[in-house]
């Protein structure tokens, strides 16, 4: 994605697909949270919501499958590894993507379980 494309997406608030796991096996998230879906077909799933500085983007992960408290790394259903940096907190870009993701996936309610990952 070139700079012009990124500028246009920022202006229009675009949501786009992510690179495949082979192209992007690990992502570092800052300003992250963990949200558990409590209503809808994905109830019980926990997802990372945060900011991927390397990609200049808000990000929502697939469901978390495992968490290593020592390294602060999560492995998600896709097989991608997410490294959590800093304390849990809100990120406007991540929250925007979450709202769009939740609507598309009929996730009508959630709770913040970030404290379990800090």
C-alpha positions in Angstrom: 0.0 0.0 0.0 1.5 3.3 -1.0 1.3 6.6 0.9 -1.5 8.0 -1.4 -3.6 4.9 -0.8 -3.1 5.2 2.9 -4.0 8.9 2.9 -7.3 8.1 1.0 -8.1 5.3 3.4 -7.5 7.5 6.4 -9.8 10.2 4.9 -12.6 7.8 4.2 -12.1 5.5 7.3 -11.5 2.4 5.2 -11.3 -1.1 6.5 -9.2 -3.6 4.5 -8.1 -7.2 4.6 -4.9 -8.1 6.3 -1.9 -9.8 4.7 -1.7 -13.6 5.0 0.0 -15.3 7.9 3.0 -16.3 5.7 3.5 -12.6 4.8 2.9 -11.3 8.3 3.4 -14.0 10.9 3.9 -11.6 13.8 2.4 -8.2 14.7 3.3 -5.9 17.6 0.3 -4.1 19.1 0.5 -1.0 21.2 -2.5 0.6 22.9 -4.2 -2.7 23.0 -7.2 -4.3 24.7 -8.7 -7.8 24.9 -12.4 -7.9 24.3 -14.6 -11.0 24.9 -17.7 -11.3 22.8 -20.7 -11.9 25.1 -23.6 -11.9 22.7 -24.0 -13.3 19.2 -22.6 -16.3 17.3 -19.0 -15.7 18.5 -19.9 -15.4 22.2 -17.0 -16.5 24.3 -14.3 -15.6 21.8 -11.6 -13.2 22.9 -10.0 -10.8 20.4 -7.1 -8.4 20.5 -8.0 -4.8 19.6 -5.2 -2.3 19.2 -2.8 -0.4 17.1 -0.2 -1.9 14.8 2.4 0.8 14.5 4.3 -0.9 11.7 1.2 -0.9 9.5 -0.2 2.4 10.7 -3.5 0.7 11.4 -6.1 -0.3 13.9 -6.3 -4.0 14.2 -8.7 -6.7 15.4 -7.3 -10.2 15.7 -9.0 -13.6 15.1 -9.9 -15.4 18.3 -7.1 -15.8 20.9 -6.1 -19.4 21.2 -3.2 -19.0 23.7 -1.4 -16.4 25.8 2.2 -16.5 27.2 2.2 -14.2 30.2 6.1 -14.2 30.3 6.5 -12.9 26.8 3.2 -11.2 26.5 2.5 -12.9 23.2 -0.9 -14.3 22.0 -1.4 -16.8 19.3 -4.7 -16.4 17.4 -6.9 -18.8 15.5 -5.1 -17.7 12.3 -1.8 -18.8 13.7 -0.5 -15.2 13.9 1.5 -14.2 16.9 0.7 -10.8 18.5 3.2 -9.2 20.8 1.6 -6.9 23.4 3.6 -3.8 24.2 2.9 -1.4 27.1 -0.2 -1.4 29.3 -3.7 -2.1 28.1 -5.5 1.0 26.9 -7.9 2.3 24.3 -6.9 3.2 20.8 -9.3 5.2 18.6 -8.2 3.3 15.4 -8.5 -0.1 17.0 -11.9 0.8 18.5 -13.1 2.0 15.1 -12.1 -1.3 13.5 -13.7 -3.3 16.4 -17.0 -1.5 16.0 -17.0 -2.4 12.2 -15.8 -6.0 12.9 -18.4 -6.5 15.6 -21.3 -5.3 13.4 -20.2 -7.5 10.5 -19.9 -10.5 12.9 -23.1 -9.9 14.8 -21.1 -9.5 18.0 -23.7 -7.3 19.8 -22.0 -7.0 23.2 -18.6 -7.5 24.8 -16.6 -7.1 28.0 -13.1 -5.9 28.5 -10.9 -8.7 29.9 -7.6 -6.9 29.3 -6.6 -7.1 33.0 -6.1 -10.9 32.6 -3.4 -10.2 29.9 -1.5 -7.4 31.7 
